[in-house]
Amino acid sequence: MTRRQITDDLDALLDTLPDDIRAAVRDRNNSADLLEIILDLGRVPTARHSQEEVVLLEREVTPEDIQHVVEGLGDFDEDNRAGIERTLHRISAIRNRRGDVVGLTLRVGRAVYGTIDIIQDLIEEGKSLLLLGRPGVGKTTLLREAARILAESKRVVIVDTSNEIGGDGDVPHPAVGRARRMQVASPSMQHEVMIEAVENHNPEVIVIDEIGRELEALAARTIAERGVQLIGTAHGNALENLLINPTLSDLVGGIESVTLSDEEARRRGTQKTVLERRSPPTFDVLIELQTRDQLAVHRDVAAAVDSLLRGYPQEPELRSRDADGEIQIKEAPPARKPRTSSATNTGPRRRDPAAANGEQPRARLTTEAYRPPRQGAKLETIRIFPYGVAQNRLSNASKRLGVPVVPVKDVNDADVLVTLRSYYRKRQRVIVDAEQRGMPVYVLRANTVSQMERFLSGLFDLPSQSPDNDVEEQMLSTQRAIDAVLNGERWVELPPASSYVRRLQHELVQDAKLVSHSYGKEPNRRVRIFRE
């Protein structure tokens, strides 16, 4: 058990108050759970504690009281926030239409050492974490402690928009340890400082507080693609809140509408139009802060989002800290399987989920009527009806993999049907009849040997045996683009690629001492290369 230590520098905050209000706060002798002091013009001053809100004085706040506090602070930033140097306190202003301060919220900032033990194992795994919770639940406190712990062994850079993590002033608060802090001149520029941190300071971990704009979400995705661990926070109560937030849903992969075939819709027991995850999540793990000492952990964000969208949400892992400070962990129960109405009367989707997720397209079995043999078992001969697929290339792919395949000319003699995406979209009669009979149908993206090898590998459940040819081609294309920029081109934009390929592209560009950014939304997100 880690012993918690709290540092609040409360005297520095109280010294900014008028004498009678400061005395009223100190007379109550319960400053340990003091959260905020509220001063609104023409109303009585109040103090908010963890369990209650109390009136400090039975007199109204005057313009002189407001001015006294403002004069004791530094300048307010564009977001109407100010601080006290080398403390974690935050003072927020409310202004009238003329720009005059008519209200103040003085939030007590505390450095709480020892709180990170409840999620320390997750942070030290090196995965990107997103802390989700309502205001005041302790997200920033955990974020600050996480930065301090990780900075003991890694290069950590904090992007501190409102100086809440590292405190006000040019010297960061000791609570962040050895972590470096980059301040943000304007909240609207946070995404640019995030990118600058990666390009200029070679961090292994980037810590971000309050991701709230679309540009910040896109910048976070770019950082994750470069192999940097991200630890950030966002407002919301649960994963469901994030999914329906159009600005931030990309942090967990985003959602899009997908149309299913009639057979697939009947098998699932759903409508033909359903929601599915658009791309890989930016963050690997999502933590819902329910209270300061109780949280829910989604260890696999991708799986959690997929199951939620399909109507069988996974139960998260629950963690809590009891009165003695001991950590209690209740592991998540096994994931429930989706509802199915038939094991054989099924059909393929109209859209390949792998392509929608930004992954390398991979032919896959679209029905459950055929089960491939397990690895190591004797492979049975499979009769394939290639519709629109080059038979000679299919034969070459089967020979290269050493699998027993017999192409047939009559669909009635086949075990499975394989076709191209262009044919499948036109709903050719042969394909529709095969679906209605329950025959497995595979859809390939292109009429290439590499696509057919993936198809056959999935059909026979073979392990991956060779590097992805498409990836090699994309890396060669990236190198040609780098050479073009080095030879004078202003910038070169690469074709859309998966998140894995984009990460490799960024690394290649970095090695060439050039600059690259990702633009667009999945599945059309792409890398642009240019000079510094």
C-alpha positions as CSV (number, residue, x, y, z in Angstrom):
1,M,0.0,0.0,0.0
2,T,1.3,3.4,-1.0
3,R,1.0,6.2,1.5
4,R,-0.7,9.3,0.1
5,Q,0.8,12.7,0.7
6,I,-1.1,15.9,-0.1
7,T,0.5,19.3,-0.9
8,D,-1.9,22.2,-1.5
9,D,-0.1,25.5,-0.8
10,L,-3.5,26.8,0.5
11,D,-2.1,29.9,2.1
12,A,-0.9,31.3,-1.2
13,L,-4.5,31.1,-2.5
14,L,-6.1,32.5,0.7
15,D,-3.7,35.5,0.6
16,T,-5.4,36.8,-2.5
17,L,-8.8,37.1,-0.7
18,P,-10.1,40.1,1.2
19,D,-9.3,39.9,4.9
20,D,-12.8,39.0,6.2
21,I,-13.4,36.3,3.6
22,R,-10.0,34.8,4.2
23,A,-10.7,34.7,8.0
24,A,-14.0,33.1,7.4
25,V,-12.4,30.3,5.4
26,R,-9.8,29.6,8.1
27,D,-12.3,29.7,10.9
28,R,-14.1,26.7,9.5
29,N,-11.1,24.4,10.1
30,N,-12.1,22.0,7.3
31,S,-9.8,23.2,4.6
32,A,-8.6,19.6,3.9
33,D,-11.7,18.9,1.7
34,L,-12.1,22.5,0.3
35,L,-12.6,22.4,-3.4
36,E,-13.5,25.9,-4.5
37,I,-14.3,29.4,-3.3
38,I,-17.0,31.2,-5.2
39,L,-17.2,35.0,-5.4
40,D,-20.0,36.4,-7.5
41,L,-20.8,40.1,-7.6
42,G,-23.9,40.9,-5.5
43,R,-24.1,37.5,-3.9
44,V,-22.8,36.0,-0.7
45,P,-19.3,34.4,-0.9
46,T,-19.5,30.6,-0.7
47,A,-17.1,27.7,-0.3
48,R,-17.6,24.3,-1.9
49,H,-16.4,21.2,-0.1
50,S,-16.5,17.6,-1.2
51,Q,-19.8,17.0,0.5
52,E,-21.5,20.4,0.8
53,E,-21.5,24.1,-0.1
54,V,-21.4,26.6,2.8
55,V,-21.9,30.4,3.0
56,L,-18.8,32.2,4.3
57,L,-20.2,35.6,5.1
58,E,-23.7,37.1,5.3
59,R,-22.8,40.0,3.1
60,E,-22.7,40.5,-0.6
61,V,-19.5,40.4,-2.7
62,T,-18.6,44.0,-3.8
63,P,-16.7,45.2,-6.9
64,E,-13.9,46.1,-4.5
65,D,-13.7,42.4,-3.4
66,I,-13.4,41.2,-7.0
67,Q,-10.8,43.8,-7.8
68,H,-8.7,42.9,-4.7
69,V,-8.4,39.3,-5.9
70,V,-7.7,40.3,-9.5
71,E,-4.9,42.6,-8.5
72,G,-3.3,39.9,-6.5
73,L,-3.1,37.6,-9.5
74,G,-1.2,37.6,-12.8
75,D,-2.9,38.2,-16.1
76,F,-5.9,36.1,-17.2
77,D,-5.3,34.1,-20.4
78,E,-7.6,33.8,-23.4
79,D,-9.6,31.1,-21.6
80,N,-10.2,33.5,-18.6
81,R,-7.9,31.5,-16.3
82,A,-5.1,32.7,-14.1
83,G,-2.8,31.1,-11.5
84,I,-0.4,31.7,-8.7
85,E,3.3,31.0,-9.6
86,R,4.6,27.6,-8.4
87,T,1.2,26.5,-7.2
88,L,-1.5,24.4,-8.7
89,H,-4.4,26.7,-7.9
90,R,-6.6,27.9,-10.7
91,I,-8.7,31.0,-10.7
92,S,-11.4,31.4,-13.4
93,A,-13.1,34.6,-14.2
94,I,-16.7,35.4,-15.4
95,R,-17.0,38.6,-17.4
96,N,-19.9,40.8,-18.4
97,R,-20.5,42.1,-21.9
98,R,-18.0,44.9,-21.4
99,G,-15.2,42.6,-20.4
100,D,-15.3,43.4,-16.7
101,V,-14.8,40.6,-14.2
102,V,-18.0,40.0,-12.2
103,G,-17.4,36.5,-10.8
104,L,-14.5,34.4,-9.7
105,T,-14.0,30.6,-9.1
106,L,-10.9,29.9,-7.0
107,R,-10.2,26.2,-7.3
108,V,-7.8,24.6,-4.9
109,G,-5.0,22.7,-6.6
110,R,-3.5,19.8,-4.7
111,A,-0.6,17.6,-5.6
112,V,-1.6,14.1,-4.2
113,Y,1.3,11.7,-4.2
114,G,0.6,8.0,-4.1
115,T,-2.8,8.0,-5.9
116,I,-1.5,6.4,-9.1
117,D,-1.1,3.0,-7.5
118,I,-4.7,2.1,-8.6
119,I,-3.7,2.2,-12.3
120,Q,0.1,2.1,-12.1
121,D,0.3,-1.3,-13.7
122,L,-1.6,-0.1,-16.8
123,I,0.6,3.0,-17.2
124,E,3.8,1.1,-17.0
125,E,2.7,-1.4,-19.7
126,G,3.5,1.3,-22.2
127,K,0.0,1.5,-23.7
128,S,-1.9,4.8,-24.4
129,L,-4.5,5.6,-21.7
130,L,-7.5,7.9,-21.8
131,L,-8.9,9.1,-18.5
132,L,-12.6,9.9,-18.8
133,G,-14.7,11.5,-16.1
134,R,-16.8,14.5,-15.0
135,P,-15.2,17.8,-13.9
136,G,-13.7,17.6,-10.4
137,V,-13.4,13.8,-10.2
138,G,-9.6,13.8,-10.1
139,K,-8.5,13.3,-13.7
140,T,-5.8,16.0,-13.6
141,T,-4.5,14.8,-10.3
142,L,-3.9,11.3,-11.7
143,L,-2.4,12.7,-14.9
144,R,0.1,14.8,-12.9
145,E,1.1,11.8,-10.8
146,A,1.4,9.6,-13.9
147,A,3.8,12.1,-15.5
148,R,5.9,12.1,-12.3
149,I,6.2,8.3,-12.1
150,L,6.9,7.8,-15.8
151,A,9.5,10.6,-15.9
152,E,11.7,8.5,-13.5
153,S,12.5,6.1,-16.4
154,K,11.2,7.7,-19.6
155,R,11.3,11.0,-21.6
156,V,8.0,12.6,-20.7
157,V,6.7,15.9,-22.1
158,I,3.5,17.6,-20.7
159,V,1.4,19.7,-23.0
160,D,0.0,22.1,-20.4
161,T,-2.8,24.2,-21.9
162,S,-4.1,25.9,-18.8
163,N,-1.1,25.3,-16.5
164,E,-3.2,22.9,-14.4
165,I,-0.7,20.0,-14.5
166,G,2.5,21.9,-13.9
167,G,1.2,25.0,-12.2
168,D,1.5,28.7,-13.1
169,G,4.8,30.3,-13.9
170,D,7.9,29.3,-15.9
171,V,9.1,26.8,-13.4
172,P,7.0,23.6,-13.2
173,H,5.6,22.5,-9.8
174,P,7.7,19.8,-8.1
175,A,4.7,17.4,-8.4
176,V,5.5,16.6,-12.0
177,G,9.0,15.4,-11.1
178,R,11.5,15.3,-14.0
179,A,8.8,15.6,-16.7
180,R,9.3,18.5,-19.1
181,R,6.4,21.0,-19.5
182,M,5.4,22.9,-22.7
183,Q,3.0,25.7,-22.1
184,V,0.3,26.7,-24.7
185,A,-0.2,30.4,-25.5
186,S,-3.8,29.9,-26.6
187,P,-6.2,27.0,-26.1
188,S,-6.9,26.9,-29.8
189,M,-3.2,26.2,-30.4
190,Q,-3.0,23.1,-28.2
191,H,-3.0,20.7,-31.2
192,E,0.0,22.5,-32.8
193,V,2.0,22.3,-29.5
194,M,1.2,18.6,-29.3
195,I,2.8,18.0,-32.8
196,E,5.7,20.4,-31.9
197,A,6.4,18.3,-28.8
198,V,6.8,15.2,-30.9
199,E,8.9,16.7,-33.6
200,N,11.3,18.8,-31.5
201,H,11.8,17.0,-28.2
202,N,11.9,13.3,-28.9
203,P,9.5,12.2,-26.1
204,E,8.6,8.6,-25.3
205,V,5.4,9.7,-23.4
206,I,3.2,12.8,-24.0
207,V,0.7,13.9,-21.3
208,I,-2.3,15.9,-22.4
209,D,-5.1,17.4,-20.3
210,E,-8.6,18.1,-21.5
211,I,-8.7,16.9,-25.2
212,G,-11.9,18.8,-26.3
213,R,-11.5,19.8,-29.9
214,E,-11.5,17.9,-33.2
215,L,-8.0,19.2,-34.1
216,E,-6.7,17.9,-30.8
217,A,-8.2,14.5,-31.4
218,L,-6.5,14.3,-34.8
219,A,-3.2,15.5,-33.4
220,A,-3.5,12.7,-30.7
221,R,-4.0,10.1,-33.5
222,T,-0.9,11.4,-35.4
223,I,1.2,11.1,-32.2
224,A,-0.1,7.6,-31.5
225,E,0.9,6.6,-35.1
226,R,4.5,7.6,-34.4
227,G,4.8,5.1,-31.5
228,V,4.6,7.6,-28.7
229,Q,2.7,6.6,-25.5
230,L,-0.2,9.0,-24.9
231,I,-1.9,9.7,-21.6
232,G,-4.7,12.1,-21.8
233,T,-8.1,13.2,-20.3
234,A,-11.5,14.1,-21.7
235,H,-14.8,15.0,-20.2
236,G,-17.5,12.4,-20.1
237,N,-19.0,9.8,-17.7
238,A,-18.6,6.6,-19.8
239,L,-17.5,5.1,-23.1
240,E,-21.0,5.6,-24.5
241,N,-20.7,9.4,-24.0
242,L,-17.5,9.5,-26.0
243,L,-19.0,7.5,-28.9
244,I,-21.9,9.8,-29.4
245,N,-19.7,12.9,-29.1
246,P,-18.9,13.8,-32.8
247,T,-15.9,15.8,-31.8
248,L,-14.1,13.2,-29.7
249,S,-15.4,9.9,-31.0
250,D,-12.3,9.4,-33.2
251,L,-10.3,8.9,-29.9
252,V,-12.0,5.5,-29.7
253,G,-12.1,4.7,-33.4
254,G,-15.2,6.7,-34.4
255,I,-18.5,5.2,-35.7
256,E,-20.0,5.0,-39.2
257,S,-23.2,3.6,-40.7
258,V,-22.7,0.3,-42.6
259,T,-25.4,-1.5,-44.7
260,L,-25.7,-5.3,-44.3
261,S,-27.1,-7.8,-46.7
262,D,-30.6,-9.2,-46.0
263,E,-29.2,-12.5,-44.8
264,E,-26.6,-11.0,-42.5
265,A,-29.2,-8.7,-41.0
266,R,-31.5,-11.7,-40.3
267,R,-28.6,-13.6,-38.8
268,R,-27.8,-10.7,-36.4
269,G,-31.4,-9.9,-35.7
270,T,-30.9,-6.3,-36.5
271,Q,-31.9,-3.7,-39.1
272,K,-30.0,-3.6,-42.4
273,T,-28.2,-0.3,-41.5
274,V,-26.0,-0.6,-38.4
275,L,-23.2,1.3,-36.7
276,E,-19.7,0.0,-36.7
277,R,-16.3,1.2,-35.6
278,R,-14.6,3.3,-38.4
279,S,-10.9,3.0,-37.5
280,P,-8.5,1.7,-34.8
281,P,-8.8,3.6,-31.6
282,T,-6.2,6.3,-30.7
283,F,-6.0,5.0,-27.1
284,D,-5.5,1.4,-26.2
285,V,-7.1,1.6,-22.7
286,L,-10.0,3.7,-21.5
287,I,-10.5,4.4,-17.7
288,E,-13.8,5.7,-16.5
289,L,-13.3,7.7,-13.2
290,Q,-16.6,7.1,-11.3
291,T,-15.3,8.6,-8.0
292,R,-11.8,9.5,-6.7
293,D,-11.4,6.0,-5.4
294,Q,-13.5,3.9,-7.9
295,L,-13.0,3.5,-11.6
296,A,-13.8,1.2,-14.5
297,V,-11.2,-0.1,-16.9
298,H,-11.7,-1.0,-20.6
299,R,-8.5,-2.9,-21.3
300,D,-9.3,-3.3,-25.0
301,V,-11.0,-0.2,-26.4
302,A,-11.5,-1.7,-29.9
303,A,-13.3,-4.8,-28.5
304,A,-15.3,-2.7,-26.1
305,V,-16.5,-0.3,-28.9
306,D,-17.3,-3.2,-31.2
307,S,-19.3,-5.1,-28.7
308,L,-21.2,-2.0,-27.6
309,L,-22.2,-1.1,-31.1
310,R,-23.4,-4.7,-31.7
311,G,-25.7,-4.6,-28.7
312,Y,-23.8,-6.8,-26.2
313,P,-21.6,-4.4,-24.2
314,Q,-18.7,-5.9,-22.3
315,E,-18.5,-5.4,-18.6
316,P,-15.4,-3.4,-17.6
317,E,-12.9,-4.3,-15.0
318,L,-13.7,-2.5,-11.7
319,R,-11.1,-1.1,-9.4
320,S,-11.6,0.6,-6.0
321,R,-9.6,1.8,-3.0
322,D,-11.1,0.8,0.4
323,A,-11.0,2.8,3.7
324,D,-7.6,1.2,4.5
325,G,-6.1,2.2,1.2
326,E,-6.0,-1.3,-0.2
327,I,-6.7,-1.7,-3.9
328,Q,-9.6,-4.1,-4.8
329,I,-9.8,-5.4,-8.4
330,K,-12.9,-7.1,-9.8
331,E,-11.9,-8.6,-13.2
332,A,-14.2,-8.2,-16.1
333,P,-16.5,-11.2,-16.9
334,P,-16.1,-13.1,-20.2
335,A,-17.4,-11.2,-23.1
336,R,-20.9,-12.2,-24.3
337,K,-21.2,-13.5,-27.9
338,P,-23.4,-11.7,-30.4
339,R,-26.9,-13.0,-30.9
340,T,-27.4,-15.2,-34.0
341,S,-30.6,-16.5,-35.5
342,S,-29.0,-19.1,-37.8
343,A,-25.7,-20.8,-38.2
344,T,-25.9,-21.4,-41.9
345,N,-28.4,-19.0,-43.4
346,T,-26.1,-16.0,-43.5
347,G,-24.5,-13.6,-46.0
348,P,-21.6,-11.3,-46.4
349,R,-21.6,-7.6,-45.5
350,R,-21.8,-5.0,-48.2
351,R,-18.8,-3.4,-46.8
352,D,-15.5,-5.0,-45.7
353,P,-15.0,-4.1,-42.0
354,A,-11.3,-4.4,-42.4
355,A,-11.2,-1.7,-45.0
356,A,-13.5,0.4,-42.8
357,N,-11.2,0.1,-39.9
358,G,-8.2,1.3,-41.9
359,E,-6.5,-2.1,-41.7
360,Q,-4.9,-4.1,-44.5
361,P,-7.8,-5.6,-46.4
362,R,-8.1,-9.3,-45.8
363,A,-10.5,-11.8,-47.4
364,R,-12.6,-13.5,-44.8
365,L,-15.3,-16.1,-44.4
366,T,-18.7,-14.4,-44.4
367,T,-20.8,-17.4,-43.3
368,E,-20.5,-20.1,-40.7
369,A,-21.4,-23.0,-43.0
370,Y,-17.7,-23.9,-43.6
371,R,-15.0,-24.3,-40.9
372,P,-11.4,-24.3,-42.0
373,P,-9.1,-27.0,-40.5
374,R,-7.0,-26.2,-37.5
375,Q,-3.3,-25.5,-38.0
376,G,-1.3,-28.7,-38.2
377,A,-4.3,-30.8,-39.4
378,K,-4.3,-32.5,-42.8
379,L,-5.7,-30.0,-45.3
380,E,-8.8,-31.1,-47.2
381,T,-9.2,-30.2,-50.9
382,I,-11.6,-27.3,-51.3
383,R,-13.4,-26.6,-54.6
384,I,-13.6,-22.9,-55.4
385,F,-15.7,-21.1,-57.9
386,P,-13.8,-17.9,-59.0
387,Y,-16.4,-15.4,-60.2
388,G,-14.5,-12.5,-61.9
389,V,-11.3,-13.7,-60.4
390,A,-8.3,-14.7,-62.6
391,Q,-8.2,-18.5,-62.4
392,N,-4.5,-18.7,-63.3
393,R,-3.5,-16.3,-60.5
394,L,-5.6,-18.2,-58.1
395,S,-3.8,-21.4,-59.1
396,N,-0.4,-19.7,-58.7
397,A,-1.4,-18.4,-55.2
398,S,-2.4,-21.9,-54.1
399,K,0.9,-23.4,-55.4
400,R,2.9,-20.8,-53.6
401,L,1.1,-21.6,-50.3
402,G,1.0,-25.3,-51.0
403,V,-2.7,-25.7,-50.3
404,P,-5.1,-28.1,-52.1
405,V,-7.4,-26.0,-54.2
406,V,-9.5,-27.1,-57.2
407,P,-11.1,-24.3,-59.3
408,V,-14.4,-25.4,-60.8
409,K,-16.5,-24.0,-63.7
410,D,-19.9,-24.7,-62.2
411,V,-21.0,-22.9,-59.0
412,N,-23.1,-26.0,-58.1
413,D,-19.9,-28.0,-57.8
414,A,-18.1,-25.5,-55.5
415,D,-17.6,-25.5,-51.8
416,V,-17.0,-21.7,-51.7
417,L,-17.3,-18.7,-54.1
418,V,-14.7,-16.0,-54.4
419,T,-15.4,-12.7,-56.3
420,L,-14.2,-9.1,-56.5
421,R,-15.7,-6.2,-54.6
422,S,-16.9,-4.6,-57.9
423,Y,-18.9,-7.7,-58.8
424,Y,-20.3,-8.1,-55.4
425,R,-21.5,-4.5,-55.2
426,K,-23.5,-5.1,-58.5
427,R,-25.3,-8.0,-56.7
428,Q,-24.8,-10.4,-59.6
429,R,-27.3,-13.2,-59.9
430,V,-24.7,-15.9,-59.3
431,I,-23.6,-14.3,-56.0
432,V,-27.1,-13.8,-54.8
433,D,-28.1,-17.4,-55.5
434,A,-24.9,-18.6,-53.7
435,E,-25.8,-16.5,-50.6
436,Q,-29.4,-17.8,-50.6
437,R,-28.1,-21.4,-50.6
438,G,-25.8,-20.6,-47.7
439,M,-22.5,-21.0,-49.6
440,P,-19.6,-19.1,-48.1
441,V,-18.7,-16.1,-50.2
442,Y,-15.4,-14.3,-50.1
443,V,-14.9,-10.7,-51.4
444,L,-11.4,-9.6,-52.6
445,R,-10.4,-6.0,-53.1
446,A,-8.3,-6.5,-56.2
447,N,-7.4,-9.3,-58.7
448,T,-3.9,-9.7,-57.5
449,V,-1.9,-12.8,-56.3
450,S,-1.2,-11.1,-52.9
451,Q,-4.9,-10.7,-52.3
452,M,-5.6,-14.3,-53.2
453,E,-2.8,-15.5,-50.9
454,R,-4.5,-13.6,-48.1
455,F,-7.8,-15.2,-49.0
456,L,-6.4,-18.7,-49.1
457,S,-4.4,-18.2,-45.9
458,G,-7.7,-17.3,-44.1
459,L,-9.6,-20.1,-45.8
460,F,-7.1,-22.7,-44.6
461,D,-6.3,-21.0,-41.4
462,L,-2.6,-20.6,-42.2
463,P,-0.1,-18.5,-40.2
464,S,1.5,-15.5,-41.9
465,Q,4.5,-16.7,-43.9
466,S,5.9,-13.7,-45.8
467,P,5.9,-9.9,-45.4
468,D,3.0,-8.0,-46.8
469,N,3.7,-7.1,-50.4
470,D,1.4,-4.1,-50.3
471,V,3.3,-2.8,-47.3
472,E,6.6,-3.2,-49.2
473,E,5.1,-1.3,-52.2
474,Q,3.9,1.5,-49.9
475,M,7.3,1.8,-48.3
476,L,8.9,2.0,-51.7
477,S,6.4,4.7,-52.7
478,T,7.2,6.6,-49.4
479,Q,10.9,6.5,-50.2
480,R,10.3,7.9,-53.7
481,A,8.2,10.7,-52.1
482,I,11.0,11.4,-49.6
483,D,13.6,11.6,-52.5
484,A,11.3,14.0,-54.4
485,V,11.1,16.4,-51.4
486,L,14.8,16.2,-50.8
487,N,15.3,17.1,-54.5
488,G,13.3,20.3,-54.3
489,E,9.6,19.4,-54.2
490,R,7.7,21.6,-51.8
491,W,5.6,18.7,-50.4
492,V,4.3,15.3,-51.5
493,E,1.1,13.6,-50.3
494,L,1.0,9.8,-50.1
495,P,-2.1,7.7,-50.9
496,P,-4.4,6.7,-48.0
497,A,-3.0,3.9,-45.8
498,S,-3.7,2.0,-42.6
499,S,-2.6,3.3,-39.2
500,Y,0.2,0.6,-39.2
501,V,1.6,1.7,-42.5
502,R,1.3,5.4,-41.6
503,R,3.4,4.8,-38.5
504,L,6.1,3.2,-40.7
505,Q,5.9,6.1,-43.1
506,H,6.4,8.6,-40.3
507,E,9.4,6.7,-39.0
508,L,10.9,6.7,-42.5
509,V,10.4,10.4,-42.9
510,Q,11.9,11.1,-39.5
511,D,15.0,9.2,-40.4
512,A,15.3,11.4,-43.5
513,K,15.2,14.6,-41.3
514,L,12.0,15.7,-42.9
515,V,8.5,16.5,-41.5
516,S,5.3,14.6,-41.9
517,H,1.7,15.0,-40.7
518,S,-1.4,12.8,-41.1
519,Y,-4.5,14.4,-42.7
520,G,-8.1,13.4,-43.3
521,K,-10.4,10.9,-41.7
522,E,-10.4,7.1,-41.8
523,P,-10.4,5.3,-44.1
524,N,-8.9,8.1,-46.3
525,R,-6.3,9.3,-43.8
526,R,-3.0,9.9,-45.4
527,V,0.5,11.2,-44.8
528,R,2.0,14.4,-46.3
529,I,5.8,14.9,-46.4
530,F,7.4,18.3,-46.5
531,R,10.5,20.2,-45.4
532,E,10.8,21.9,-42.0
